[in-house]
Amino acid sequence: METEFRNIALIGRQTDARVAEPMRMIADYLTDAGIHVSAADSLALDLPVTRVAEEALCDNADLAIAIGGDGTMLHASRLAREKGTPILGVNRGRLGFLADITPDEMIPSVEHVLKGNYIRDSRLLLKACLVSADGEESSEFGLNDVVVQRRGAGGMVDFSTRVAGQYVNTHSGDGIIAATPTGSTAYALSCGGPIISPQLDAVV
């Protein structure tokens, strides 16, 4: 099959029985189509794939297929972020806000993608930097949200918020959430925040 996606990484948790069988199906389908498939060396499934360290799964992949729930999609986004590898999600979770292809649609949907019939959807990513009292800095990325909260139970914390360096407000509470449009349907929504269209360049 002629396709731009010659190397595909499979991502999923084999401990979930709902994930194991779709992973076998898609691995067989892709290898039969002449596509090089890789999976994490920690994945305890008998698949016709090349095994690599999980952290390196997306290093040479043209596409990552994540099978599971939204948690699996978030995990895949961490693996794919540095290389910008596109991710196709197959939903085996409950809600499926991020992965909306069902197992019944999996093979036909992948076939469409391999033939070039797809729309690439880019999502905003947050970078959170934490500077300790001694000046040491560490950072992490978030596809959904960044949450700052008090360690332990009880009490409130004051947060001074600035946007683009301009002071906005000082808030008192048990925490504050900064969410991307992708994350607006997650923790932020449960706290009363708005749903933001993924196409908007906005943070809530």
Secondary structure by P-SEA (a helix, b strand, c coil): ccccccbbbbbccccccccaaaaaaaaaaaaaabbbbbbbccccccccccccccccccccccbbbbcccaaaaaaaaaaacccbbbbbbbbccccccccccccccaaaaaaaaaaccbbbbbbbbbbbbbbcccccccccccccbbbbbcccccbbbbbbbbccccccccccccbbbbbccccccccccccbbbbbcccccccc
